[in-house]
Amino acid sequence: MVIKALKSPSLLLTVAFLLKLWAPELRSQGIQCPTQYIAPAFTGRAGKIAFNNETDQAIFVTLFHPNIGQVFSTYKVAPKQNIYLGNNMVVGNDWGIRVPNSGICNVEAVSDYRQHGDQHFIWQTSSQRFLRL
């Protein structure tokens, strides 16, 4: 009976939900992204992008432009700093982002998208969102 219960799809979903709910450290772990940048479809989401460097070392963050499919610019983020990348730059969900020793992630996959002020939206991401290769 116990073996059947462990194989139950509803039980597995319940366990997965409870892990997400009560194990925030698992939620904050990064995702692994491909080494090649492949721009996804633009969905209309766009905003400034903020990067929170939660480490004790400076991190170089690289953005990839969807129209050219290659590096747009690289930014140095000091330790323990949360800064906007670029000078009032707006990026769409189809942009790519990479930190050292990670794959190239879709901005939307590694960021929270939220309204900031009356009309502006931002992408907020951090050094913890990326799995290192």
N, C-alpha and C positions, 0 to 999 in steps of 0.2 A: 504494500500500500504506500509506504514512504517513497519507494522508487518511482511509482506512478506519479505521485504528487510533485516530485522534483522535476519530472519531465513535462509537467503541465504548463502550457503557454501562458495561462492567466497568472500562475504563480511566478513564472519568470518575469513577466511584465511588472508584477507587484514588487518583486525584489529589486528590479532595476529602478523603479520609481522611488522606492524607499532609500536606495543608495544615493540617488540624486538629491533627495530631500535632506537626508541626515548626514551626508558626507560632502560638505562643500569643497573640501580639498580635492575631491575627484572632479567636481565641476570646473575648478579653476585650472586643471591641468590642460596643457596645450593639445592641439591637434597636429597630425602630420600632414603636410601638404606636398604636392608634387615639386620636382626640381625644375620643371619647365613651366613657364607662365602660359596659361591658356585662359584668355578673357572670357568670362561668362556673359550671358546676355544682360544688357542694362535694363533694370526694372524700374528706374525712375528715382531710386533712393540716392541722395547725394548730400554731402555736407563736409564741413571741415573735419580733419582727422587729428585726434589727440592720441599721443603715445605715452604711456606710463612706464617708465623704466624702474622696475622694482628691485633691480640688482645693485650691487656695490661697485659696479664698473660702468663706464660709458658704453653705450650700444649704438652701432650704426644701423639705421633703419632705411631700407631701400624701397622706394615705390616704383611700380611698373605701370606704365600708361597703356590703356586698352587699345588705343588706336594705332600705336606703333609696336606693341607687343614686346617691348624691351624696357630697360631701366630709364625712368624719367628723372629721378634725383635720389640722392642719399643724404640723410640727416643724422647728425650726432646728437644723442640724447644723454645728458649727464645722469649720473647715478641718482636714484630716488627723486627724479623729476618727472612731471606730467606736463608735456608741452604740445602745442599745435605744430604739426609738420607743415612747412611751407609758409609763405606770407599771405594769409587770408585765402589760401588755396582750397578749393572745393573738389572733392573726389567722389566718384560714383561707386556703386556697389561692384562695378566691373573692374576696378583697379586691383592690382596685385601689391602685396607687401611681404617683405622678408627681413628677418634679423639674421645675424651671423649664425652659420651652421644650421639653418632651418631651410625648409622648402619655401616655395613662393605661394603664399596663401591668398585667397580671395579676401578682400577687405571685409566683406560681409560675413565670412566664415569665422573671423577671429575678432570681431568688434561688436560692441553694443551700439545700436542706432537709437538715438533719442533726441527729442526736441530740446533746444537750448535757447531760451528767450522766446520772443513772440513768433519769429519767422525762421529762425535758423535751426538746422539740425547738425548733429555731430556724430562721428564715429569715434568710439572710445575703445582703445585696445591697450594691451600691456605686454610686457616681456614674458609673462606667465602663460600667455595664450598660444605660444609656439613650442612644438616639440623639436628638439635639436636632432639633426641627422647623425 
